[in-house]
Amino acid sequence: MAKKAQNKADQPPLVIPNRDLMQRMNFLYQASATLARSGAHPETGRLARKHVKTIKGIASGAVVKIDPSVKRMLCKGCNAVLVPGSSASVRVKSMWSV
């Protein structure tokens, strides 16, 4: 006769492939960003770069894409986290219409 209306609570949870890897990469990014911001000890910079290298290793090994917003905050050369004001300079371009 009539189909039963399903509530959102009745639906199965959203399945995200490689969820554990994504969570691990997110944690490593947050840890490296925190370490890069503190910068109190020289070892923190090395540890932050090690975390970024691990993120890139996870992404390439499991064929998981790094979020573009996170990718923009990582240096491709030295694997450092780019923190505006301390490890990166930010410039604002003027929008001139020609």
MOPAC internal coordinates of N, CA, C and O (Angstrom, degrees):
PM7 1SCF
backbone

  N    0.0000 0     0.00 0     0.00 0    0    0    0
  C    1.4234 1     0.00 0     0.00 0    1    0    0
  C    1.5276 1   110.29 1     0.00 0    2    1    0
  O    1.2310 1   120.50 1    83.70 1    3    2    1
  N    1.3090 1   116.65 1   -96.30 1    3    2    1
  C    1.4589 1   119.71 1  -179.31 1    5    3    2
  C    1.5185 1   109.10 1  -108.79 1    6    5    3
  O    1.2310 1   121.45 1   -39.08 1    7    6    5
  N    1.3012 1   114.83 1   140.92 1    7    6    5
  C    1.4628 1   118.82 1   178.50 1    9    7    6
  C    1.5145 1   109.24 1   -75.63 1   10    9    7
  O    1.2310 1   121.90 1   -33.47 1   11   10    9
  N    1.3094 1   113.97 1   146.53 1   11   10    9
  C    1.4534 1   119.68 1   178.67 1   13   11   10
  C    1.5210 1   109.12 1   -75.30 1   14   13   11
  O    1.2310 1   120.11 1   -46.22 1   15   14   13
  N    1.3013 1   117.39 1   133.78 1   15   14   13
  C    1.4658 1   120.99 1   177.15 1   17   15   14
  C    1.5263 1   108.28 1   -75.28 1   18   17   15
  O    1.2310 1   121.11 1   -53.93 1   19   18   17
  N    1.3282 1   115.49 1   126.07 1   19   18   17
  C    1.4621 1   119.65 1  -179.15 1   21   19   18
  C    1.5184 1   109.64 1   -92.99 1   22   21   19
  O    1.2310 1   121.40 1   -46.10 1   23   22   21
  N    1.2956 1   114.93 1   133.90 1   23   22   21
  C    1.4557 1   120.19 1   174.36 1   25   23   22
  C    1.5160 1   108.86 1   -80.03 1   26   25   23
  O    1.2310 1   120.97 1   -15.73 1   27   26   25
  N    1.3176 1   115.76 1   164.27 1   27   26   25
  C    1.4608 1   119.63 1   177.51 1   29   27   26
  C    1.5154 1   110.60 1   -66.57 1   30   29   27
  O    1.2310 1   120.16 1   153.45 1   31   30   29
  N    1.3138 1   117.30 1   -26.55 1   31   30   29
  C    1.4631 1   120.58 1   179.55 1   33   31   30
  C    1.5229 1   110.95 1   -71.31 1   34   33   31
  O    1.2310 1   120.19 1   153.81 1   35   34   33
  N    1.3294 1   117.25 1   -26.19 1   35   34   33
  C    1.4596 1   121.30 1  -179.32 1   37   35   34
  C    1.5224 1   112.48 1   -79.12 1   38   37   35
  O    1.2310 1   119.89 1   160.41 1   39   38   37
  N    1.3214 1   117.81 1   -19.59 1   39   38   37
  C    1.4559 1   120.83 1  -177.50 1   41   39   38
  C    1.5187 1   110.29 1   -74.99 1   42   41   39
  O    1.2310 1   120.34 1   -32.16 1   43   42   41
  N    1.3265 1   116.96 1   147.84 1   43   42   41
  C    1.4667 1   119.28 1   178.24 1   45   43   42
  C    1.5298 1   110.50 1   -67.08 1   46   45   43
  O    1.2310 1   119.95 1   -27.25 1   47   46   45
  N    1.3285 1   117.71 1   152.75 1   47   46   45
  C    1.4705 1   119.82 1  -179.71 1   49   47   46
  C    1.5244 1   111.45 1   -65.46 1   50   49   47
  O    1.2310 1   121.46 1   -26.27 1   51   50   49
  N    1.3171 1   114.82 1   153.73 1   51   50   49
  C    1.4536 1   121.46 1  -179.53 1   53   51   50
  C    1.5252 1   109.72 1   -66.34 1   54   53   51
  O    1.2310 1   120.55 1   -51.41 1   55   54   53
  N    1.3111 1   116.55 1   128.59 1   55   54   53
  C    1.4589 1   121.20 1  -178.75 1   57   55   54
  C    1.5265 1   108.86 1   -93.33 1   58   57   55
  O    1.2310 1   120.77 1   -59.58 1   59   58   57
  N    1.3255 1   116.13 1   120.42 1   59   58   57
  C    1.4556 1   122.02 1   178.42 1   61   59   58
  C    1.5185 1   107.81 1  -109.86 1   62   61   59
  O    1.2310 1   119.86 1   -60.10 1   63   62   61
  N    1.3321 1   117.88 1   119.90 1   63   62   61
  C    1.4687 1   118.60 1   179.18 1   65   63   62
  C    1.5243 1   110.85 1   -67.12 1   66   65   63
  O    1.2310 1   120.91 1   -39.35 1   67   66   65
  N    1.3144 1   115.86 1   140.65 1   67   66   65
  C    1.4711 1   123.03 1   179.31 1   69   67   66
  C    1.5256 1   112.12 1    57.72 1   70   69   67
  O    1.2310 1   120.84 1  -140.13 1   71   70   69
  N    1.3129 1   115.99 1    39.87 1   71   70   69
  C    1.4616 1   120.84 1  -178.82 1   73   71   70
  C    1.5252 1   111.50 1   -59.42 1   74   73   71
  O    1.2310 1   120.61 1   139.18 1   75   74   73
  N    1.3327 1   116.43 1   -40.82 1   75   74   73
  C    1.4599 1   119.97 1  -178.73 1   77   75   74
  C    1.5243 1   111.61 1   -63.87 1   78   77   75
  O    1.2310 1   120.41 1   142.41 1   79   78   77
  N    1.3353 1   116.82 1   -37.59 1   79   78   77
  C    1.4619 1   120.23 1   178.34 1   81   79   78
  C    1.5270 1   111.42 1   -68.78 1   82   81   79
  O    1.2310 1   120.83 1   140.73 1   83   82   81
  N    1.3255 1   116.03 1   -39.27 1   83   82   81
  C    1.4613 1   119.64 1   178.38 1   85   83   82
  C    1.5298 1   110.75 1   -64.35 1   86   85   83
  O    1.2310 1   120.46 1   139.75 1   87   86   85
  N    1.3324 1   116.72 1   -40.25 1   87   86   85
  C    1.4583 1   120.17 1   178.55 1   89   87   86
  C    1.5202 1   110.65 1   -66.48 1   90   89   87
  O    1.2310 1   120.49 1   141.08 1   91   90   89
  N    1.3267 1   116.68 1   -38.92 1   91   90   89
  C    1.4637 1   120.61 1   179.01 1   93   91   90
  C    1.5282 1   110.63 1   -64.75 1   94   93   91
  O    1.2310 1   120.55 1   135.62 1   95   94   93
  N    1.3451 1   116.55 1   -44.38 1   95   94   93
  C    1.4604 1   120.12 1   179.04 1   97   95   94
  C    1.5316 1   110.70 1   -63.93 1   98   97   95
  O    1.2310 1   120.15 1   141.50 1   99   98   97
  N    1.3258 1   117.33 1   -38.50 1   99   98   97
  C    1.4599 1   121.38 1   178.30 1  101   99   98
  C    1.5274 1   110.50 1   -63.25 1  102  101   99
  O    1.2310 1   120.55 1   135.23 1  103  102  101
  N    1.3322 1   116.55 1   -44.77 1  103  102  101
  C    1.4629 1   120.17 1   179.23 1  105  103  102
  C    1.5237 1   110.90 1   -62.71 1  106  105  103
  O    1.2310 1   120.36 1   135.60 1  107  106  105
  N    1.3368 1   116.91 1   -44.40 1  107  106  105
  C    1.4609 1   120.47 1  -179.46 1  109  107  106
  C    1.5253 1   111.16 1   -63.29 1  110  109  107
  O    1.2310 1   120.10 1   141.46 1  111  110  109
  N    1.3329 1   117.41 1   -38.54 1  111  110  109
  C    1.4636 1   120.28 1   178.18 1  113  111  110
  C    1.5247 1   110.59 1   -64.69 1  114  113  111
  O    1.2310 1   120.48 1   134.36 1  115  114  113
  N    1.3270 1   116.69 1   -45.64 1  115  114  113
  C    1.4611 1   119.95 1  -179.93 1  117  115  114
  C    1.5233 1   110.98 1   -62.79 1  118  117  115
  O    1.2310 1   120.61 1   139.36 1  119  118  117
  N    1.3411 1   116.44 1   -40.64 1  119  118  117
  C    1.4668 1   120.10 1   179.49 1  121  119  118
  C    1.5231 1   110.82 1   -65.58 1  122  121  119
  O    1.2310 1   120.26 1   136.67 1  123  122  121
  N    1.3329 1   117.11 1   -43.33 1  123  122  121
  C    1.4648 1   119.84 1  -178.81 1  125  123  122
  C    1.5296 1   111.22 1   -68.29 1  126  125  123
  O    1.2310 1   119.97 1   143.70 1  127  126  125
  N    1.3316 1   117.66 1   -36.30 1  127  126  125
  C    1.4654 1   120.26 1   177.71 1  129  127  126
  C    1.5270 1   110.69 1   -66.33 1  130  129  127
  O    1.2310 1   120.21 1   140.25 1  131  130  129
  N    1.3199 1   117.21 1   -39.75 1  131  130  129
  C    1.4635 1   120.89 1   178.13 1  133  131  130
  C    1.5202 1   110.65 1   -65.60 1  134  133  131
  O    1.2310 1   120.43 1   136.80 1  135  134  133
  N    1.3250 1   116.79 1   -43.20 1  135  134  133
  C    1.4606 1   120.61 1   178.77 1  137  135  134
  C    1.5252 1   111.16 1   -64.70 1  138  137  135
  O    1.2310 1   120.45 1   141.04 1  139  138  137
  N    1.3328 1   116.75 1   -38.96 1  139  138  137
  C    1.4634 1   120.19 1  -179.20 1  141  139  138
  C    1.5258 1   110.86 1   -67.78 1  142  141  139
  O    1.2310 1   120.29 1   144.87 1  143  142  141
  N    1.3335 1   117.05 1   -35.13 1  143  142  141
  C    1.4577 1   120.36 1   179.24 1  145  143  142
  C    1.5167 1   112.05 1   -70.92 1  146  145  143
  O    1.2310 1   120.38 1   144.49 1  147  146  145
  N    1.3304 1   116.89 1   -35.51 1  147  146  145
  C    1.4689 1   119.19 1  -177.24 1  149  147  146
  C    1.5195 1   110.08 1   -70.92 1  150  149  147
  O    1.2310 1   119.59 1   124.54 1  151  150  149
  N    1.3222 1   118.39 1   -55.46 1  151  150  149
  C    1.4561 1   122.78 1   174.86 1  153  151  150
  C    1.5118 1   115.40 1    53.79 1  154  153  151
  O    1.2310 1   119.40 1  -155.15 1  155  154  153
  N    1.3309 1   118.75 1    24.85 1  155  154  153
  C    1.4566 1   121.23 1  -177.61 1  157  155  154
  C    1.5268 1   112.00 1   -74.10 1  158  157  155
  O    1.2310 1   120.54 1   151.11 1  159  158  157
  N    1.3008 1   116.58 1   -28.89 1  159  158  157
  C    1.4618 1   121.34 1  -175.23 1  161  159  158
  C    1.5290 1   108.19 1  -129.46 1  162  161  159
  O    1.2310 1   119.18 1   -35.32 1  163  162  161
  N    1.3355 1   119.17 1   144.68 1  163  162  161
  C    1.4695 1   120.24 1  -179.18 1  165  163  162
  C    1.5287 1   113.53 1   -61.44 1  166  165  163
  O    1.2310 1   120.35 1   152.64 1  167  166  165
  N    1.3184 1   116.93 1   -27.36 1  167  166  165
  C    1.4649 1   120.02 1  -179.73 1  169  167  166
  C    1.5249 1   112.12 1   -67.40 1  170  169  167
  O    1.2310 1   119.82 1   152.88 1  171  170  169
  N    1.3234 1   117.94 1   -27.12 1  171  170  169
  C    1.4618 1   119.93 1  -178.38 1  173  171  170
  C    1.5230 1   111.08 1   -65.82 1  174  173  171
  O    1.2310 1   120.30 1   144.29 1  175  174  173
  N    1.3321 1   117.03 1   -35.71 1  175  174  173
  C    1.4669 1   120.32 1   177.43 1  177  175  174
  C    1.5133 1   111.79 1   -65.32 1  178  177  175
  O    1.2310 1   120.85 1   138.55 1  179  178  177
  N    1.3287 1   115.98 1   -41.45 1  179  178  177
  C    1.4686 1   119.74 1   178.46 1  181  179  178
  C    1.5242 1   111.14 1   -65.87 1  182  181  179
  O    1.2310 1   121.00 1   139.15 1  183  182  181
  N    1.3287 1   115.70 1   -40.85 1  183  182  181
  C    1.4609 1   119.77 1   179.52 1  185  183  182
  C    1.5278 1   110.77 1   -65.97 1  186  185  183
  O    1.2310 1   120.12 1   141.10 1  187  186  185
  N    1.3289 1   117.37 1   -38.90 1  187  186  185
  C    1.4672 1   121.12 1   177.86 1  189  187  186
  C    1.5264 1   110.25 1   -63.12 1  190  189  187
  O    1.2310 1   120.18 1   137.48 1  191  190  189
  N    1.3392 1   117.26 1   -42.52 1  191  190  189
  C    1.4681 1   120.32 1   177.69 1  193  191  190
  C    1.5252 1   111.35 1   -65.49 1  194  193  191
  O    1.2310 1   120.22 1   144.80 1  195  194  193
  N    1.3134 1   117.19 1   -35.20 1  195  194  193
  C    1.4703 1   121.38 1   177.72 1  197  195  194
  C    1.5241 1   110.08 1   -64.71 1  198  197  195
  O    1.2310 1   120.49 1   139.42 1  199  198  197
  N    1.3386 1   116.68 1   -40.58 1  199  198  197
  C    1.4650 1   120.44 1   177.38 1  201  199  198
  C    1.5298 1   110.89 1   -62.55 1  202  201  199
  O    1.2310 1   120.31 1   138.00 1  203  202  201
  N    1.3265 1   117.01 1   -42.00 1  203  202  201
  C    1.4689 1   120.42 1   179.82 1  205  203  202
  C    1.5250 1   110.12 1   -65.21 1  206  205  203
  O    1.2310 1   120.42 1   139.93 1  207  206  205
  N    1.3210 1   116.80 1   -40.07 1  207  206  205
  C    1.4661 1   120.42 1   177.72 1  209  207  206
  C    1.5270 1   110.47 1   -63.01 1  210  209  207
  O    1.2310 1   120.41 1   142.12 1  211  210  209
  N    1.3286 1   116.82 1   -37.88 1  211  210  209
  C    1.4623 1   121.12 1   177.03 1  213  211  210
  C    1.5248 1   110.67 1   -65.81 1  214  213  211
  O    1.2310 1   120.18 1   140.08 1  215  214  213
  N    1.3332 1   117.26 1   -39.92 1  215  214  213
  C    1.4665 1   121.02 1   177.27 1  217  215  214
  C    1.5241 1   109.98 1   -58.90 1  218  217  215
  O    1.2310 1   120.66 1   132.89 1  219  218  217
  N    1.3239 1   116.34 1   -47.11 1  219  218  217
  C    1.4666 1   120.14 1  -179.06 1  221  219  218
  C    1.5212 1   111.23 1   -66.07 1  222  221  219
  O    1.2310 1   120.11 1   145.56 1  223  222  221
  N    1.3249 1   117.40 1   -34.44 1  223  222  221
  C    1.4599 1   121.20 1   177.13 1  225  223  222
  C    1.5163 1   112.17 1   -67.01 1  226  225  223
  O    1.2310 1   120.42 1   138.47 1  227  226  225
  N    1.3273 1   116.80 1   -41.53 1  227  226  225
  C    1.4665 1   120.92 1   177.45 1  229  227  226
  C    1.5224 1   109.83 1   -63.30 1  230  229  227
  O    1.2310 1   120.69 1   135.45 1  231  230  229
  N    1.3292 1   116.29 1   -44.55 1  231  230  229
  C    1.4674 1   120.73 1  -177.37 1  233  231  230
  C    1.5208 1   111.60 1   -64.00 1  234  233  231
  O    1.2310 1   120.16 1   139.58 1  235  234  233
  N    1.3259 1   117.30 1   -40.42 1  235  234  233
  C    1.4665 1   118.78 1  -178.47 1  237  235  234
  C    1.5248 1   111.57 1   -79.21 1  238  237  235
  O    1.2310 1   119.83 1   147.39 1  239  238  237
  N    1.3162 1   117.93 1   -32.61 1  239  238  237
  C    1.4585 1   120.68 1  -177.84 1  241  239  238
  C    1.5077 1   113.18 1   -72.30 1  242  241  239
  O    1.2310 1   120.34 1   141.42 1  243  242  241
  N    1.3159 1   116.96 1   -38.58 1  243  242  241
  C    1.4610 1   121.05 1  -177.24 1  245  243  242
  C    1.5195 1   112.25 1  -101.75 1  246  245  243
  O    1.2310 1   119.82 1  -175.02 1  247  246  245
  N    1.3161 1   117.95 1     4.98 1  247  246  245
  C    1.4635 1   124.25 1  -177.69 1  249  247  246
  C    1.5338 1   109.77 1    52.28 1  250  249  247
  O    1.2310 1   121.70 1  -125.06 1  251  250  249
  N    1.3306 1   114.34 1    54.94 1  251  250  249
  C    1.4593 1   122.43 1   175.79 1  253  251  250
  C    1.5151 1   106.62 1  -113.68 1  254  253  251
  O    1.2310 1   120.44 1   -45.47 1  255  254  253
  N    1.3269 1   116.76 1   134.53 1  255  254  253
  C    1.4596 1   119.56 1  -178.68 1  257  255  254
  C    1.5209 1   110.71 1   -84.81 1  258  257  255
  O    1.2310 1   121.40 1   -42.07 1  259  258  257
  N    1.3290 1   114.93 1   137.93 1  259  258  257
  C    1.4584 1   120.99 1   174.39 1  261  259  258
  C    1.5236 1   107.44 1   -80.86 1  262  261  259
  O    1.2310 1   120.63 1   -41.36 1  263  262  261
  N    1.3213 1   116.40 1   138.64 1  263  262  261
  C    1.4575 1   121.11 1   179.47 1  265  263  262
  C    1.5295 1   109.81 1   -57.98 1  266  265  263
  O    1.2310 1   119.43 1   -44.76 1  267  266  265
  N    1.3346 1   118.70 1   135.24 1  267  266  265
  C    1.4644 1   120.62 1  -177.67 1  269  267  266
  C    1.5239 1   114.28 1   -57.78 1  270  269  267
  O    1.2310 1   119.74 1   146.00 1  271  270  269
  N    1.3263 1   118.10 1   -34.00 1  271  270  269
  C    1.4645 1   119.50 1   178.97 1  273  271  270
  C    1.5243 1   110.87 1   -67.39 1  274  273  271
  O    1.2310 1   120.31 1   146.90 1  275  274  273
  N    1.3252 1   117.01 1   -33.10 1  275  274  273
  C    1.4682 1   120.82 1   176.44 1  277  275  274
  C    1.5212 1   109.32 1   -74.07 1  278  277  275
  O    1.2310 1   120.80 1   140.31 1  279  278  277
  N    1.3223 1   116.08 1   -39.69 1  279  278  277
  C    1.4690 1   120.75 1  -178.94 1  281  279  278
  C    1.5238 1   111.86 1   -60.67 1  282  281  279
  O    1.2310 1   120.59 1   144.79 1  283  282  281
  N    1.3293 1   116.48 1   -35.21 1  283  282  281
  C    1.4656 1   120.61 1   179.83 1  285  283  282
  C    1.5204 1   112.34 1   -69.80 1  286  285  283
  O    1.2310 1   120.16 1   159.36 1  287  286  285
  N    1.3240 1   117.30 1   -20.64 1  287  286  285
  C    1.4611 1   121.40 1  -177.94 1  289  287  286
  C    1.5267 1   112.38 1   -94.00 1  290  289  287
  O    1.2310 1   119.85 1  -175.52 1  291  290  289
  N    1.3400 1   117.88 1     4.48 1  291  290  289
  C    1.4579 1   121.72 1  -179.82 1  293  291  290
  C    1.5213 1   109.59 1  -114.62 1  294  293  291
  O    1.2310 1   120.74 1   -45.29 1  295  294  293
  N    1.3319 1   116.20 1   134.71 1  295  294  293
  C    1.4597 1   120.77 1   177.44 1  297  295  294
  C    1.5220 1   108.90 1   -77.63 1  298  297  295
  O    1.2310 1   120.67 1   -48.55 1  299  298  297
  N    1.3264 1   116.33 1   131.45 1  299  298  297
  C    1.4593 1   120.52 1  -179.16 1  301  299  298
  C    1.5135 1   112.36 1   -74.66 1  302  301  299
  O    1.2310 1   120.25 1   153.62 1  303  302  301
  N    1.3265 1   117.12 1   -26.38 1  303  302  301
  C    1.4565 1   120.45 1  -176.54 1  305  303  302
  C    1.5122 1   114.18 1   -84.34 1  306  305  303
  O    1.2310 1   120.59 1   128.32 1  307  306  305
  N    1.3425 1   116.48 1   -51.68 1  307  306  305
  C    1.4702 1   119.55 1  -172.78 1  309  307  306
  C    1.5235 1   113.00 1  -109.23 1  310  309  307
  O    1.2310 1   119.65 1  -176.81 1  311  310  309
  N    1.3303 1   118.27 1     3.19 1  311  310  309
  C    1.4673 1   123.53 1   179.18 1  313  311  310
  C    1.5258 1   113.22 1    60.51 1  314  313  311
  O    1.2310 1   119.80 1  -150.75 1  315  314  313
  N    1.3112 1   117.98 1    29.25 1  315  314  313
  C    1.4604 1   121.00 1   177.97 1  317  315  314
  C    1.5241 1   109.37 1   -91.54 1  318  317  315
  O    1.2310 1   120.97 1   -26.19 1  319  318  317
  N    1.3211 1   115.76 1   153.81 1  319  318  317
  C    1.4590 1   120.72 1   174.11 1  321  319  318
  C    1.5197 1   107.46 1   -83.38 1  322  321  319
  O    1.2310 1   120.31 1   -51.66 1  323  322  321
  N    1.3196 1   117.02 1   128.34 1  323  322  321
  C    1.4581 1   121.66 1  -178.48 1  325  323  322
  C    1.5254 1   109.38 1   -86.45 1  326  325  323
  O    1.2310 1   121.13 1   -68.35 1  327  326  325
  N    1.3212 1   115.45 1   111.65 1  327  326  325
  C    1.4609 1   121.93 1   178.94 1  329  327  326
  C    1.5233 1   107.33 1  -106.84 1  330  329  327
  O    1.2310 1   119.69 1   -62.72 1  331  330  329
  N    1.3466 1   118.20 1   117.28 1  331  330  329
  C    1.4607 1   119.90 1  -179.33 1  333  331  330
  C    1.5252 1   111.48 1   -57.60 1  334  333  331
  O    1.2310 1   121.29 1   -50.74 1  335  334  333
  N    1.3192 1   115.13 1   129.26 1  335  334  333
  C    1.4526 1   120.44 1   179.69 1  337  335  334
  C    1.5094 1   114.20 1    99.55 1  338  337  335
  O    1.2310 1   119.93 1   149.15 1  339  338  337
  N    1.3291 1   117.75 1   -30.85 1  339  338  337
  C    1.4657 1   118.43 1  -179.76 1  341  339  338
  C    1.5255 1   112.07 1  -113.40 1  342  341  339
  O    1.2310 1   119.76 1   130.91 1  343  342  341
  N    1.3274 1   118.06 1   -49.09 1  343  342  341
  C    1.4611 1   119.03 1  -179.58 1  345  343  342
  C    1.5264 1   112.47 1  -114.25 1  346  345  343
  O    1.2310 1   120.29 1  -177.11 1  347  346  345
  N    1.3174 1   117.05 1     2.89 1  347  346  345
  C    1.4619 1   120.83 1   178.30 1  349  347  346
  C    1.5215 1   108.99 1  -147.36 1  350  349  347
  O    1.2310 1   121.03 1   -36.73 1  351  350  349
  N    1.3241 1   115.63 1   143.27 1  351  350  349
  C    1.4586 1   119.20 1   175.05 1  353  351  350
  C    1.5235 1   108.48 1  -100.65 1  354  353  351
  O    1.2310 1   121.07 1   -39.03 1  355  354  353
  N    1.3089 1   115.56 1   140.97 1  355  354  353
  C    1.4540 1   121.42 1  -177.16 1  357  355  354
  C    1.5146 1   108.22 1  -115.79 1  358  357  355
  O    1.2310 1   120.91 1   -50.87 1  359  358  357
  N    1.3157 1   115.86 1   129.13 1  359  358  357
  C    1.4617 1   121.24 1   177.74 1  361  359  358
  C    1.5118 1   108.89 1  -121.96 1  362  361  359
  O    1.2310 1   121.13 1   -35.65 1  363  362  361
  N    1.3173 1   115.44 1   144.35 1  363  362  361
  C    1.4523 1   121.18 1   178.07 1  365  363  362
  C    1.5141 1   107.39 1  -108.36 1  366  365  363
  O    1.2310 1   121.05 1   -58.14 1  367  366  365
  N    1.3245 1   115.60 1   121.86 1  367  366  365
  C    1.4602 1   120.37 1   178.78 1  369  367  366
  C    1.5192 1   109.27 1   -84.07 1  370  369  367
  O    1.2310 1   121.38 1   -39.73 1  371  370  369
  N    1.3159 1   114.96 1   140.27 1  371  370  369
  C    1.4591 1   118.27 1   175.63 1  373  371  370
  C    1.5217 1   108.55 1   -80.81 1  374  373  371
  O    1.2310 1   120.95 1   -36.02 1  375  374  373
  N    1.2960 1   115.79 1   143.98 1  375  374  373
  C    1.4579 1   121.49 1  -178.06 1  377  375  374
  C    1.5258 1   109.00 1   -98.46 1  378  377  375
  O    1.2310 1   120.56 1   -88.10 1  379  378  377
  N    1.3156 1   116.54 1    91.90 1  379  378  377
  C    1.4561 1   121.41 1   178.60 1  381  379  378
  C    1.5151 1   108.62 1   -95.11 1  382  381  379
  O    1.2310 1   120.62 1   -50.23 1  383  382  381
  N    1.3141 1   116.43 1   129.77 1  383  382  381
  C    1.4557 1   119.28 1   175.12 1  385  383  382
  C    1.5232 1   108.51 1   -92.92 1  386  385  383
  O    1.2310 1   121.18 1   -49.33 1  387  386  385
  N    1.2988 1   115.35 1   130.67 1  387  386  385
  C    1.4635 1   120.73 1  -176.21 1  389  387  386
  C    1.4953 1   110.09 1  -103.76 1  390  389  387
  O    1.2310 1   120.10 1   180.00 1  391  390  389

